[in-house]
């Protein structure tokens, strides 16, 4: 076992500048842990420069149970037959919970959990996670634990349950389906586990950071004055689950932080900015459920955070005159637009994020994505903060030179033409189309639609046929009323995705989500056709095609000859022609 000064944070004066980590067992620490270890020198350098005196940057302390422990756990409990079977996720998870962790790691886990008096996150760190081309982002389980039980044995039991859930999630259906779209087999993956302190504050019976964020040094979907190389940041109140699950966030360009998303009115802002936030429950859960990732989590109304007085750096207030003023100094409806830090600059959050993106991009020699959390102390202009650096992963950016001419773009025979496209290239090898029936689509059916699409994806994956997927709202959203809540494993063989807007479902793409990261890393093309856009989808062209098969909500078409998908990554313009 290799030990470091675990409980000290990067922002403190630690012995020998060692990372705040303990490595337990043999083998490898996995992708996420390697990313954090690689980022340690950058964080140390940033603090030593002293350019941000009001913010302490740190990597919250963590322990890594390395892949050798996973191998031993699998062998000693004879779990490989169960793991490689087609059993349901719950059944696999149950058998893993009944198994015993290797005795030699129990002391290290116990020592760690009883010496921390705050919640912890138990996270996957597979060998394949955060690789550049097969990132597996959000595929495996993460479990938050309040870690506040008075009985140390009970705290240990909860930690052991969480570690075994992460192990089991290696073999759930979503990772298995996802693996089929890569060059790997499920046997290639080995799982390390990170147990990490959660950055945040206690508010009564809940615990959460003031702000969570995901930032990218390259913006696949620039809007307004923004350019792709300007990058993009997504912010949310509370835990980062809101962002990575594709929830409602505040998204902006770090080069132009005062530029707001294109809301049509104040009422539009009230309806379409964050209204709920995720937090860790410090009270006993209503139901014992070690197989549930959110057993100790809850999604609360944003008014609860206002009662906790934790919106001072994230909210603006709509006053009686109809004016939106940064901060929470007066009564009125709150709008989560992060104006206190982005416009008033109560904290240098945006400058800090830009600096970290620059440092990481240079170190990894590629555009990067980072995850972070921030919690503050003080009020008004006398405020300081802890900035927790949680993850860094590389991004894939194509540099092929593709041009979409005006004549190509305006061709009335195109199935789709859009100026809101990500990807880059010209493709003419796809014959299959899966699309959601437009005439009968209802938001209440989106969960059922996701399952129907998954069956088509499984069939076409076996037949090694990529496909075009067309649907409504935000793909991969955790909120089934905002779009179709597919996980990546359910559409893992897709080639190009189309998101069509409807008057009652016209949401922005969530660039901070794990779904989005997997999509861009695999080079999946993405077309957005917003509601009321001048160039709508030519549904008549689709209806003229012969239907291969259909379910209640979904139609499958197999063309006689390949369609053409062409995208100019420089302009974000593209078209699809059958």
C-alpha positions as CSV (number, residue, x, y, z in Angstrom):
1,X,0.0,0.0,0.0
2,X,1.3,3.4,-0.9
3,X,0.3,6.2,1.5
4,X,0.1,9.9,1.2
5,X,-1.0,12.7,3.5
6,X,-4.7,11.8,3.0
7,X,-6.7,14.2,5.1
8,X,-4.8,17.4,4.1
9,X,-6.2,19.4,1.2
10,X,-4.2,20.7,-1.6
11,X,-4.7,24.3,-0.5
12,X,-3.0,23.6,2.9
13,X,0.7,23.5,3.8
14,X,1.2,19.7,3.5
15,X,4.2,17.6,4.1
16,X,6.4,17.2,1.0
17,X,3.6,18.6,-1.3
18,X,2.1,15.1,-1.4
19,X,-1.3,14.5,-3.1
20,X,-4.2,14.2,-0.7
21,X,-4.6,10.5,-1.5
22,X,-4.0,7.0,-0.2
23,X,-3.7,4.2,-2.7
24,X,-4.9,0.9,-1.3
25,X,-4.0,-2.5,-2.8
26,X,-2.2,-3.4,-6.0
27,X,-2.9,-2.8,-9.6
28,X,-4.0,0.5,-11.2
29,X,-5.8,3.6,-9.8
30,X,-8.1,3.9,-12.9
31,X,-8.9,6.7,-15.2
32,X,-10.5,9.3,-12.9
33,X,-7.9,8.9,-10.2
34,X,-5.1,9.3,-12.7
35,X,-6.7,12.5,-13.9
36,X,-6.8,13.9,-10.4
37,X,-3.2,12.8,-9.7
38,X,-2.0,14.4,-12.9
39,X,-3.8,17.6,-12.0
40,X,-2.2,17.9,-8.5
41,X,0.9,19.7,-9.7
42,X,-1.3,22.2,-11.6
43,X,-3.4,23.0,-8.5
44,X,-0.2,23.4,-6.4
45,X,1.2,25.8,-9.0
46,X,-2.0,27.8,-9.1
47,X,-2.1,28.3,-5.3
48,X,1.6,29.2,-5.1
49,X,1.1,31.9,-7.8
50,X,-1.4,33.6,-5.5
51,X,-3.4,35.2,-8.3
52,X,-6.7,34.4,-6.5
53,X,-6.2,35.2,-2.8
54,X,-9.9,35.0,-2.0
55,X,-10.2,31.4,-3.3
56,X,-8.4,28.3,-2.1
57,X,-8.1,25.7,-4.8
58,X,-7.9,22.1,-3.6
59,X,-8.4,18.5,-4.6
60,X,-10.6,17.1,-1.8
61,X,-8.9,14.3,0.0
62,X,-9.5,10.8,-1.4
63,X,-8.6,7.1,-1.1
64,X,-8.3,4.9,-4.1
65,X,-9.1,1.2,-3.9
66,X,-7.0,0.0,-6.8
67,X,-7.9,-2.6,-9.5
68,X,-6.0,-5.4,-7.8
69,X,-8.6,-5.4,-5.0
70,X,-11.4,-5.7,-7.6
71,X,-9.7,-8.7,-9.2
72,X,-9.3,-10.4,-5.8
73,X,-13.0,-9.6,-4.8
74,X,-14.3,-11.1,-8.1
75,X,-12.1,-14.3,-7.7
76,X,-12.7,-15.0,-4.0
77,X,-16.5,-14.6,-4.4
78,X,-16.8,-16.5,-7.7
79,X,-18.6,-13.6,-9.3
80,X,-17.5,-13.8,-12.9
81,X,-20.3,-16.1,-14.1
82,X,-22.9,-13.7,-12.6
83,X,-21.0,-10.6,-13.9
84,X,-20.9,-11.9,-17.5
85,X,-24.5,-13.1,-17.5
86,X,-27.6,-11.4,-18.9
87,X,-29.2,-11.1,-15.5
88,X,-31.0,-7.9,-14.6
89,X,-29.0,-5.1,-12.9
90,X,-30.8,-5.5,-9.6
91,X,-30.0,-9.2,-9.5
92,X,-26.3,-8.6,-10.2
93,X,-26.2,-5.9,-7.6
94,X,-27.9,-8.1,-5.0
95,X,-25.3,-10.9,-5.5
96,X,-22.4,-8.4,-5.2
97,X,-23.9,-7.1,-2.0
98,X,-23.9,-10.6,-0.5
99,X,-20.2,-11.0,-1.3
100,X,-17.3,-10.1,1.0
101,X,-14.7,-7.5,0.4
102,X,-11.1,-8.7,0.8
103,X,-10.2,-8.6,4.5
104,X,-6.9,-6.7,3.9
105,X,-8.6,-3.5,2.7
106,X,-11.2,-3.3,5.5
107,X,-8.8,-1.6,7.9
108,X,-7.9,1.1,5.5
109,X,-11.5,1.9,4.6
110,X,-12.5,1.9,8.2
111,X,-9.6,4.2,9.2
112,X,-10.6,6.6,6.4
113,X,-14.3,6.7,7.1
114,X,-14.1,7.2,10.9
115,X,-11.6,10.0,10.5
116,X,-13.8,12.2,8.3
117,X,-16.7,14.0,9.7
118,X,-18.4,15.0,6.5
119,X,-20.1,13.3,3.6
120,X,-18.1,11.2,1.0
121,X,-18.6,10.3,-2.6
122,X,-17.9,6.7,-3.6
123,X,-17.0,6.9,-7.3
124,X,-15.9,4.6,-10.1
125,X,-12.4,4.8,-11.6
126,X,-12.3,2.1,-14.2
127,X,-9.3,1.6,-16.4
128,X,-11.2,2.8,-19.4
129,X,-12.8,5.8,-17.8
130,X,-11.8,9.2,-19.1
131,X,-9.8,7.8,-22.0
132,X,-9.9,10.2,-24.9
133,X,-11.9,8.1,-27.4
134,X,-13.9,5.8,-25.1
135,X,-14.5,7.9,-21.9
136,X,-17.3,5.9,-20.3
137,X,-18.5,9.1,-18.6
138,X,-21.4,8.6,-16.3
139,X,-21.7,4.9,-17.2
140,X,-20.9,3.4,-13.8
141,X,-22.4,4.1,-10.4
142,X,-21.6,6.9,-7.9
143,X,-23.0,6.9,-4.4
144,X,-23.1,9.8,-1.9
145,X,-22.9,8.9,1.8
146,X,-23.8,11.3,4.6
147,X,-21.2,9.5,6.8
148,X,-22.8,10.9,10.0
149,X,-24.0,7.8,11.8
150,X,-22.9,7.8,15.5
151,X,-22.0,4.1,15.3
152,X,-18.6,3.7,13.4
153,X,-19.5,0.2,12.4
154,X,-22.7,1.5,10.7
155,X,-20.6,4.1,8.7
156,X,-18.3,1.3,7.6
157,X,-21.2,-0.9,6.5
158,X,-22.6,1.9,4.4
159,X,-19.1,2.4,2.8
160,X,-18.7,-1.3,2.1
161,X,-22.2,-1.4,0.4
162,X,-21.3,1.6,-1.8
163,X,-18.0,0.1,-2.9
164,X,-19.7,-3.2,-3.8
165,X,-22.4,-1.2,-5.8
166,X,-19.7,0.5,-7.8
167,X,-18.1,-2.9,-8.5
168,X,-21.5,-4.4,-9.6
169,X,-22.2,-1.4,-11.9
170,X,-19.2,-2.5,-14.0
171,X,-21.5,-5.3,-15.3
172,X,-24.9,-3.5,-15.6
173,X,-26.6,-3.5,-18.9
174,X,-25.7,0.1,-19.8
175,X,-21.9,-0.6,-19.6
176,X,-22.3,-3.8,-21.5
177,X,-24.3,-2.2,-24.3
178,X,-21.8,0.8,-24.3
179,X,-18.9,-1.6,-24.6
180,X,-20.3,-3.0,-27.8
181,X,-19.8,0.4,-29.5
182,X,-16.1,0.3,-28.6
183,X,-13.3,-2.0,-29.5
184,X,-13.3,-3.5,-26.0
185,X,-14.9,-6.4,-24.3
186,X,-16.5,-6.3,-20.8
187,X,-13.6,-8.5,-19.7
188,X,-11.2,-5.7,-20.5
189,X,-12.5,-3.4,-17.8
190,X,-11.2,-3.5,-14.2
191,X,-12.6,-1.2,-11.6
192,X,-10.9,0.9,-9.0
193,X,-13.0,2.9,-6.6
194,X,-12.5,6.5,-5.3
195,X,-13.8,7.4,-1.9
196,X,-13.6,11.2,-1.7
197,X,-14.6,14.0,0.7
198,X,-17.6,16.0,-0.6
199,X,-17.0,19.8,-0.8
200,X,-20.0,21.6,0.7
201,X,-21.7,22.9,3.8
202,X,-24.3,21.6,6.2
203,X,-27.7,23.3,6.1
204,X,-30.0,21.7,8.7
205,X,-30.6,18.1,7.4
206,X,-28.9,18.6,4.1
207,X,-25.4,19.1,2.7
208,X,-24.3,20.6,-0.6
209,X,-21.9,23.1,-2.3
210,X,-23.0,26.6,-3.2
211,X,-22.1,26.0,-6.8
212,X,-21.2,23.0,-9.0
213,X,-19.8,23.3,-12.4
214,X,-18.5,21.7,-15.6
215,X,-16.2,23.7,-17.9
216,X,-14.8,22.9,-21.3
217,X,-12.0,24.6,-23.2
218,X,-13.8,23.9,-26.5
219,X,-17.4,24.8,-27.2
220,X,-19.1,22.5,-29.7
221,X,-22.2,24.6,-29.7
222,X,-21.3,28.3,-29.6
223,X,-24.1,30.9,-29.5
224,X,-24.2,34.6,-30.1
225,X,-20.7,36.2,-30.1
226,X,-19.0,33.0,-28.8
227,X,-16.5,31.0,-30.8
228,X,-15.7,27.3,-30.4
229,X,-12.2,28.0,-28.9
230,X,-13.7,30.3,-26.3
231,X,-14.9,27.3,-24.3
232,X,-18.1,26.9,-22.3
233,X,-19.1,26.6,-18.6
234,X,-22.3,25.1,-17.0
235,X,-23.1,26.1,-13.4
236,X,-25.8,24.9,-11.0
237,X,-26.7,25.3,-7.3
238,X,-26.1,22.2,-5.2
239,X,-24.5,18.9,-6.2
240,X,-23.2,18.4,-9.8
241,X,-25.8,15.7,-10.5
242,X,-28.0,18.5,-12.0
243,X,-25.3,19.2,-14.6
244,X,-24.0,15.7,-15.5
245,X,-27.5,14.3,-15.7
246,X,-28.6,16.9,-18.2
247,X,-30.7,19.0,-15.9
248,X,-31.4,22.8,-16.1
249,X,-28.2,24.8,-15.7
250,X,-26.8,28.3,-16.5
251,X,-24.5,28.0,-19.5
252,X,-22.1,30.8,-20.7
253,X,-18.9,31.5,-22.5
254,X,-15.9,32.1,-20.1
255,X,-14.7,34.8,-22.6
256,X,-18.0,36.7,-22.3
257,X,-19.5,35.8,-18.9
258,X,-22.0,38.7,-18.9
259,X,-23.7,37.4,-22.1
260,X,-27.0,35.7,-21.0
261,X,-28.7,32.9,-22.8
262,X,-31.3,34.1,-25.3
263,X,-34.3,34.3,-23.0
264,X,-37.3,36.1,-24.6
265,X,-38.6,37.6,-21.3
266,X,-38.2,37.7,-17.6
267,X,-41.0,35.2,-17.3
268,X,-39.1,33.0,-19.7
269,X,-36.1,33.2,-17.3
270,X,-38.2,32.3,-14.3
271,X,-39.5,29.2,-16.0
272,X,-36.3,28.0,-17.7
273,X,-33.5,28.6,-15.1
274,X,-32.8,26.2,-12.3
275,X,-35.7,25.6,-9.9
276,X,-34.5,22.4,-8.1
277,X,-31.2,21.3,-6.7
278,X,-29.6,18.0,-5.5
279,X,-28.3,17.6,-2.0
280,X,-27.2,14.9,0.4
281,X,-29.7,14.0,3.1
282,X,-28.2,13.9,6.5
283,X,-31.3,12.3,8.1
284,X,-32.0,8.6,7.8
285,X,-33.4,7.6,4.4
286,X,-37.1,6.7,4.2
287,X,-36.2,3.3,2.9
288,X,-33.1,1.1,3.2
289,X,-31.9,0.6,-0.4
290,X,-28.2,-0.1,-0.9
291,X,-28.7,-0.8,-4.6
292,X,-30.0,2.8,-5.2
293,X,-27.4,5.5,-6.1
294,X,-29.7,8.2,-4.7
295,X,-30.5,6.5,-1.4
296,X,-29.0,9.4,0.6
297,X,-29.8,12.1,-1.9
298,X,-32.8,14.3,-2.6
299,X,-33.9,16.9,-5.1
300,X,-35.3,20.0,-3.4
301,X,-37.0,23.2,-4.5
302,X,-34.6,26.1,-5.0
303,X,-36.6,28.0,-2.3
304,X,-35.1,25.6,0.2
305,X,-31.6,26.8,-0.7
306,X,-32.9,30.4,-0.4
307,X,-34.1,29.6,3.2
308,X,-30.5,28.2,3.8
309,X,-29.1,31.6,2.7
310,X,-26.9,29.8,0.2
311,X,-28.0,31.7,-3.0
312,X,-26.1,34.9,-2.3
313,X,-23.5,34.2,-5.0
314,X,-25.8,32.4,-7.5
315,X,-29.1,34.2,-7.6
316,X,-30.7,37.5,-8.8
317,X,-34.0,38.9,-7.6
318,X,-37.0,40.0,-9.5
319,X,-38.3,43.1,-7.7
320,X,-41.7,44.7,-7.9
321,X,-40.8,47.0,-10.7
322,X,-39.9,44.1,-12.9
323,X,-36.2,44.7,-12.7
324,X,-33.8,41.8,-12.2
325,X,-31.1,42.8,-9.7
326,X,-28.0,40.6,-8.8
327,X,-28.1,39.1,-5.3
328,X,-30.6,38.2,-2.7
329,X,-30.7,41.4,-0.6
330,X,-34.4,42.0,-1.2
331,X,-37.5,39.9,-1.3
332,X,-38.8,38.6,-4.6
333,X,-38.6,35.6,-7.0
334,X,-35.1,34.3,-7.4
335,X,-33.5,33.7,-10.8
336,X,-30.4,31.4,-10.8
337,X,-28.2,33.3,-13.2
338,X,-25.0,33.5,-11.1
339,X,-24.8,37.3,-11.7
340,X,-23.2,38.0,-8.3
341,X,-20.0,36.1,-9.5
342,X,-20.2,36.6,-13.3
343,X,-21.3,40.3,-13.3
344,X,-20.5,41.8,-9.9
345,X,-17.4,39.4,-9.6
346,X,-17.9,38.9,-5.8
347,X,-15.5,36.0,-6.4
348,X,-13.1,35.6,-9.4
349,X,-14.8,32.3,-10.4
350,X,-14.7,32.9,-14.1
351,X,-11.0,34.0,-14.2
352,X,-10.1,31.0,-12.1
353,X,-11.9,28.6,-14.4
354,X,-10.2,30.1,-17.4
355,X,-6.8,29.7,-15.8
356,X,-7.4,26.1,-14.8
357,X,-8.7,25.2,-18.3
358,X,-5.6,26.8,-19.8
359,X,-3.2,24.9,-17.5
360,X,-4.9,21.6,-18.0
361,X,-5.1,22.0,-21.8
362,X,-1.4,22.7,-21.9
363,X,-0.6,19.7,-19.7
364,X,-2.7,17.3,-21.6
365,X,-1.9,18.9,-25.0
366,X,-5.6,18.7,-25.9
367,X,-8.9,20.5,-25.1
368,X,-10.2,19.3,-21.7
369,X,-13.3,19.2,-19.6
370,X,-13.2,19.7,-15.8
371,X,-15.7,19.3,-13.0
372,X,-15.6,21.4,-9.9
373,X,-17.5,22.5,-6.8
374,X,-17.3,25.7,-4.8
375,X,-18.5,26.7,-1.3
376,X,-18.1,30.2,0.2
377,X,-17.9,32.0,3.5
378,X,-18.7,35.6,4.3
379,X,-21.1,38.1,2.8
380,X,-21.1,40.9,0.1
381,X,-17.7,41.8,-1.1
382,X,-16.1,40.3,1.9
383,X,-16.4,36.7,0.7
384,X,-13.9,33.9,0.3
385,X,-14.3,30.4,-1.1
386,X,-13.0,26.9,-1.4
387,X,-12.8,25.6,-5.0
388,X,-12.8,21.8,-5.2
389,X,-11.2,20.4,-8.4
390,X,-13.0,17.1,-8.9
391,X,-12.1,15.7,-12.3
392,X,-10.3,16.4,-15.6
393,X,-10.8,14.5,-18.8
394,X,-9.6,15.0,-22.4
395,X,-11.9,16.0,-25.3
396,X,-11.9,15.0,-28.9
397,X,-12.0,17.8,-31.5
398,X,-11.9,17.0,-35.2
399,X,-9.8,19.3,-37.5
400,X,-10.9,17.9,-41.0
401,X,-11.6,20.7,-43.5
402,X,-15.2,20.5,-44.6
403,X,-17.3,23.2,-46.3
404,X,-21.1,23.2,-46.7
405,X,-21.9,25.6,-49.5
406,X,-25.0,27.8,-49.6
407,X,-26.5,25.7,-52.5
408,X,-26.0,22.5,-50.5
409,X,-27.5,24.0,-47.4
410,X,-30.6,25.5,-49.1
411,X,-31.4,22.4,-51.2
412,X,-35.2,21.8,-50.7
413,X,-34.6,18.1,-51.0
414,X,-32.7,17.9,-47.8
415,X,-34.3,16.0,-45.0
416,X,-32.7,18.4,-42.5
417,X,-30.6,21.6,-42.8
418,X,-29.5,23.3,-39.6
419,X,-27.1,26.0,-38.4
420,X,-27.0,24.3,-34.9
421,X,-24.9,21.3,-35.6
422,X,-21.9,19.8,-33.9
423,X,-19.4,17.4,-35.4
424,X,-17.3,17.7,-38.5
425,X,-17.1,15.6,-41.7
426,X,-18.9,14.1,-44.7
427,X,-20.4,10.6,-44.2
428,X,-22.2,8.4,-46.7
429,X,-22.4,5.0,-45.1
430,X,-25.6,5.0,-43.1
431,X,-28.8,3.4,-44.3
432,X,-30.9,3.1,-41.1
433,X,-33.2,5.7,-39.5
434,X,-34.9,5.4,-36.1
435,X,-37.3,8.2,-35.4
436,X,-40.0,9.1,-32.9
437,X,-43.5,9.4,-34.4
438,X,-44.2,13.2,-34.6
439,X,-47.9,13.0,-34.9
440,X,-48.5,11.1,-31.7
441,X,-45.6,12.3,-29.5
442,X,-46.4,13.2,-25.9
443,X,-43.9,14.1,-23.2
444,X,-45.5,11.7,-20.7
445,X,-44.4,8.8,-22.9
446,X,-40.7,9.6,-23.1
447,X,-39.6,6.9,-20.7
448,X,-41.5,4.3,-22.7
449,X,-40.0,5.7,-25.9
450,X,-36.5,5.3,-24.5
451,X,-37.1,1.6,-23.9
452,X,-38.5,1.2,-27.5
453,X,-35.4,2.9,-28.9
454,X,-33.1,0.7,-26.8
455,X,-34.6,-2.4,-28.5
456,X,-33.8,-1.1,-31.9
457,X,-30.3,-0.1,-30.8
458,X,-29.7,-3.6,-29.5
459,X,-30.8,-5.2,-32.8
460,X,-28.8,-2.8,-35.0
461,X,-25.7,-3.2,-32.8
462,X,-25.8,-7.0,-33.3
463,X,-26.1,-6.4,-37.0
464,X,-23.3,-3.8,-36.9
465,X,-25.5,-1.1,-38.6
466,X,-25.1,2.5,-37.5
467,X,-28.2,4.7,-37.6
468,X,-29.7,8.2,-37.6
469,X,-31.8,8.9,-34.6
470,X,-34.5,11.6,-34.6
471,X,-36.5,12.7,-31.6
472,X,-37.9,15.6,-29.5
473,X,-36.5,17.6,-26.6
474,X,-33.2,17.0,-24.9
475,X,-31.7,13.6,-25.5
476,X,-30.3,11.9,-22.4
477,X,-32.1,14.3,-20.0
478,X,-32.7,13.0,-16.5
479,X,-36.0,14.9,-16.6
480,X,-38.4,13.0,-18.8
481,X,-40.5,16.1,-19.3
482,X,-37.5,17.9,-21.0
483,X,-36.8,15.1,-23.5
484,X,-36.2,11.4,-24.0
485,X,-34.3,10.0,-21.0
486,X,-32.1,7.5,-22.8
487,X,-28.8,6.5,-21.2
488,X,-25.8,6.1,-23.5
489,X,-26.0,2.3,-23.5
490,X,-29.5,2.5,-25.0
491,X,-28.3,4.3,-28.1
492,X,-24.7,3.2,-28.2
493,X,-24.7,2.3,-31.9
494,X,-26.0,5.7,-33.1
495,X,-24.1,7.6,-35.8
496,X,-26.0,10.9,-35.9
497,X,-28.5,12.3,-33.5
498,X,-31.2,14.9,-34.3
499,X,-33.0,16.9,-31.6
500,X,-36.2,18.5,-32.8
501,X,-37.9,21.2,-30.8
502,X,-41.6,21.5,-30.1
503,X,-43.5,24.5,-28.9
504,X,-43.9,22.9,-25.5
505,X,-40.4,21.2,-25.4
506,X,-37.8,23.5,-26.8
507,X,-34.7,23.2,-24.5
508,X,-31.1,23.9,-25.0
509,X,-28.4,21.2,-25.4
510,X,-26.8,20.4,-22.1
511,X,-23.0,20.5,-22.8
512,X,-22.0,19.6,-19.3
513,X,-23.8,16.3,-19.2
514,X,-22.1,12.9,-19.2
515,X,-24.3,12.0,-22.1
516,X,-23.0,14.9,-24.1
517,X,-19.4,14.1,-23.3
518,X,-19.8,10.5,-24.5
519,X,-21.5,11.7,-27.7
520,X,-18.6,14.1,-28.6
521,X,-15.9,11.6,-27.6
522,X,-17.3,9.0,-29.9
523,X,-17.6,11.5,-32.8
524,X,-21.4,11.2,-32.9
525,X,-22.9,14.0,-35.0
526,X,-25.6,16.2,-33.5
527,X,-28.3,18.3,-35.3
528,X,-30.6,20.6,-33.4
529,X,-33.8,21.9,-35.1
530,X,-35.4,24.3,-32.6
531,X,-39.1,25.0,-32.5
532,X,-40.0,27.8,-34.9
533,X,-36.7,27.4,-36.8
534,X,-37.0,28.5,-40.4
535,X,-35.7,25.2,-41.7
536,X,-37.9,22.4,-40.2
537,X,-37.5,18.7,-40.6
538,X,-39.0,17.5,-43.9
539,X,-41.3,14.9,-42.4
540,X,-42.9,14.2,-45.7
541,X,-39.6,12.8,-47.0
542,X,-39.5,10.4,-44.1
543,X,-43.1,9.4,-44.6
544,X,-42.5,8.5,-48.3
545,X,-39.9,5.9,-47.2
546,X,-40.8,2.2,-46.7
547,X,-41.2,1.3,-43.1
548,X,-39.1,-1.7,-42.0
549,X,-40.7,-2.0,-38.6
550,X,-42.4,0.1,-36.0
551,X,-43.4,0.0,-32.3
552,X,-46.0,2.1,-30.5
553,X,-44.0,5.3,-30.6
554,X,-41.0,4.6,-32.9
555,X,-40.4,3.9,-36.6
556,X,-37.4,2.1,-38.2
557,X,-36.6,2.8,-41.9
558,X,-33.9,0.9,-43.8
559,X,-32.9,2.8,-47.0
560,X,-31.9,1.2,-50.3
561,X,-28.9,3.5,-50.5
562,X,-26.9,5.4,-47.9
563,X,-27.9,8.9,-46.9
564,X,-25.4,11.8,-46.9
565,X,-24.6,13.6,-43.6
566,X,-22.3,16.6,-44.1
567,X,-21.2,19.0,-41.4
568,X,-18.9,22.0,-41.4
569,X,-17.4,22.1,-37.9
570,X,-16.1,25.7,-38.5
571,X,-19.5,27.2,-39.0
572,X,-21.7,24.7,-37.1
573,X,-23.8,24.2,-40.3
574,X,-24.8,20.9,-41.8
575,X,-27.4,18.9,-43.7
576,X,-28.8,15.4,-44.2
577,X,-30.0,14.2,-47.6
578,X,-31.6,10.8,-48.4
